[in-house]
């Protein structure tokens, strides 16, 4: 059974710092990996999607990497801002099975202090 | 609308009552998913619909939970005889099903329905 772990569970940094969020998964047979952002009381906003054949994706100040063989992904946030405060979730999509549902980590709660 | 919509946004119900949660996927998305986000449990998959195929119900926690998708678009998740442990945020997502390697299974999520069973 696929298990996804995110470390740390919570992180607090001063504004302007660069930071890295970590995600690991136990089964490397994935189709893709998505990073999401969730604000309190809100749904999920997709940030980046990395296909299994890709190594990284970038969007603005965000960069996500994928090392499928070691079961790891990182989300790098450059020059953090208070507006980045949210819970960040990573999720992997299975490459087998008809549903191809996402398996989620428990998230990292990020607080960027002004 | 451009995104996935869900209704109601909040629902408070008494233990033992039935509830229905609605999801309107993005137009043209043939795949639809329901997930549940509980305190201490994280986000878990419940059920998947793809076109006219039989749904994948492997994530439903009990037979009190059921879902249907009418006309390949709107979906309703029904919870019968609600229990306090059913309290959670129920999220719906939709995606395309790729027909070529250039497309992806990227899922787009709705804002969720917060269910509270008292």
Boltz contact constraints between the chains, C-beta under 6 A:
constraints:
  - contact:
      token1: [A, 43]
      token2: [B, 109]
      max_distance: 6.0
  - contact:
      token1: [A, 43]
      token2: [B, 110]
      max_distance: 6.0
  - contact:
      token1: [A, 43]
      token2: [B, 111]
      max_distance: 6.0
  - contact:
      token1: [A, 43]
      token2: [B, 112]
      max_distance: 6.0
  - contact:
      token1: [A, 44]
      token2: [B, 109]
      max_distance: 6.0
  - contact:
      token1: [A, 49]
      token2: [B, 106]
      max_distance: 6.0
  - contact:
      token1: [A, 93]
      token2: [B, 105]
      max_distance: 6.0
  - contact:
      token1: [A, 98]
      token2: [B, 56]
      max_distance: 6.0
  - contact:
      token1: [A, 99]
      token2: [B, 48]
      max_distance: 6.0
  - contact:
      token1: [A, 99]
      token2: [B, 56]
      max_distance: 6.0
  - contact:
      token1: [A, 100]
      token2: [B, 105]
      max_distance: 6.0
  - contact:
      token1: [A, 101]
      token2: [B, 45]
      max_distance: 6.0
  - contact:
      token1: [A, 101]
      token2: [B, 48]
      max_distance: 6.0
  - contact:
      token1: [A, 104]
      token2: [B, 42]
      max_distance: 6.0
  - contact:
      token1: [A, 104]
      token2: [B, 43]
      max_distance: 6.0
  - contact:
      token1: [A, 106]
      token2: [B, 42]
      max_distance: 6.0
